[in-house]
Amino acid sequence: MDEQDIFKQVEHMEEELGSAFANFSSFKKTIVRLMEENKRLSIENQQLRKLLRRDSDSLLQIAGDKDKDSVIGEGYDNLARLYYEGFHICNVYYGHLRMEGDCMFCISFLNK
């Protein structure tokens, strides 16, 4: 093998390593994005389960103890509580975890 062949092989290996590194970097970004989404969904799921347990007990008590007008008022209170616990209550993103501050749609709904 002469020097030209060796140099060409080294250049070819360098290109392959660059390509492999680019693929690895892309794969790593995808893994990070999926892990972040998984964490966000796990937190949202935990909060929803906690709310579901608590609200199912409350709804049973409300249905047995209160008349229709007070249930409507309590429904509004429940929506306000959900909003302040970090969930959307607007028709656009209902039930999704609020990740960035206040939502104008939810605020306008609460002010009605």
Steps between C-alpha positions, in 0.01 A plus 500: 500500500637837412465829688216621275285198581565533871410871489178426307403233752561742790287766328225245440509392866484865605188552286337189646581611853353844430184343365477264799551793738223700329265201525592447863443870578158490334410183688610659829277806437205271430561309824518825701175625343325171575628493858377857559159417354481183709581694818239766419237236429587309818456814710173583326378143547587505871315827553196379308483177700523691826225738387283215376519319834425815696226622267322165477461504879384863490247434223339219694458730800373788286243284323358382829523820704433801276230635274549594132595869549778427746638226273528751215687742726726222613566404137639847440709470816635165380600650165672790674683256727612292202631813331698607805640146534655545156248361249324669210123538534440677168345324202826535305733300730262351758672258736854562378766602748578874485873523438538876449324744731138605465275416206290787363224261392474348848506841670224632275295186575545552876394865470165414334 
